[in-house]
Amino acid sequence: MDVIGDLPPSIELTFAEAEANYVDGRMMSASIMYRKTVELAVRDLNPEGKGMLNARIRALQKEEAVPDTLIKLLDTVKFLGNEGAHDDEPPSPEDVERGRDFTRLFLVYSYELPARVEAALAKDEPE
């Protein structure tokens, strides 16, 4: 498992649990935990957001805090988590893998990339 840098502790813990479930083949649990990871991150990025996850995702889109392409990824992970929690059959390994990839992209974009850019700029500043 590749580590994603600069995650808040609660998001890091939830993502690690999702990854452990995925690696162990527990697709229902993995899908739910990837969704929970996204939900925690969306709340962290917009603490003033209100409502259910869908409304919070739309608020990020409206504020242009996240590009539309990532909004589509977030929707996919949200639906995957709902499927894992509410359907009789577990989601397919392929669907969970997509959700895993999408969650990872969202976390890298929202947390790791900004921190890396900031660190690179700090190196460039005169002393």
N, C-alpha and C positions, 0 to 999 in steps of 0.2 A: 504494500500500500504506500503510495506516494503521500507525503505529508504536505498539506497546504499551509502556507505560512500566514501568520498574523490574524488568525481566527480568535474571536472572543472565546473564553473557556467553555461556556455552555454549548456553543455551536461546535467547537472542536470535539467535545465529548459525545455529542449526539451524532456527528458525522462518523466518528470512530466506531460507534456502536452500529451504525448503518453498514459500514464497511465490514465489520466483523460478521454481521449477519449474512452479508452478501458472500463473503469468502466461505462461510460454513454452509451455504446453500439454503439458507432460510429466507426464501424470496418474499414471503408475506411480511415478515418482520423487517427485512431490508427496505422494502418499498415504503412501509410506514415511517421508518426512521429517516429515509431520504426526504420524505415530505416534511417531517418534523424539523429536519435541518433547514430546509428552505423556509419554513414558517418562522423559525427563530431568527434567521438572517434577515428576512423581510421586516420583522419587528425591530430588529437592531438598526437597520438602515433607515427606518422611518418610525420612530417610537410614538409619534403623534397619530399614526394611522389608526383607523377605526374599522371595526367589523371583522368579518371572516377573512380567511386567507385570500380569496378571490378579490375582495374589495381592497385589501392591503397591496396586492400585486398591482391592481389598476391605479392605485395612488402613486406607486413608484413610477408607473408608466406616464401618468399625467404630469408628474414633477420632472420627468425626463431624467430621473436618477439612474435608470437602467434602460439600455436600448431595446427597441421593439423585438429584436431577434432573441434577446434573453428573456423577455416577457413570455414569448412562445415556449421557451424551454421550461420556465417556471410553471406554466399551465400544464405542461406534460407531466412534470413531477407531481404536481398537485393531484391530477387525475390518477396517476399511478398509485399514490398513497391512498387515495379513496378506494381504488380497486382492491388494494391489499387489505384494507380495513373492513370493507363491506361486501365484497363478492364471496361467493361460496368457494370458488377455485382460486388458488394463488396466481399472481401474475406470472407470465412466462419469464424465464431467465433472460430472454432477449429484451423484453420490456424493462425489466429491472436494470439490466446493463445500460440501456439508454437513459433511464432515470438517474443512474449513478453518474454517467458521463455528464449529463446536463447539470446535476447538482454540483459536481466538481467544477465545471466551467463557470457557473454562477459564483461560486465561492472564490475562485481564482480572480475573476473579474472584479468582484466587489471588495475583496480584502487583500489578497496577496499582491496583485498588480499595483494598486495604489501605493502600498507600502514600499514596494520595490522602486517605483518611480520616485517617490519621495526620498528614499535613500540615495538613489542615483543623483538626484538634483542636489542633495546635501553635500555630496562629494565634490560637486562642481562649483559650489559657492566659495568665494575667496575667504580666506581666514583673517 
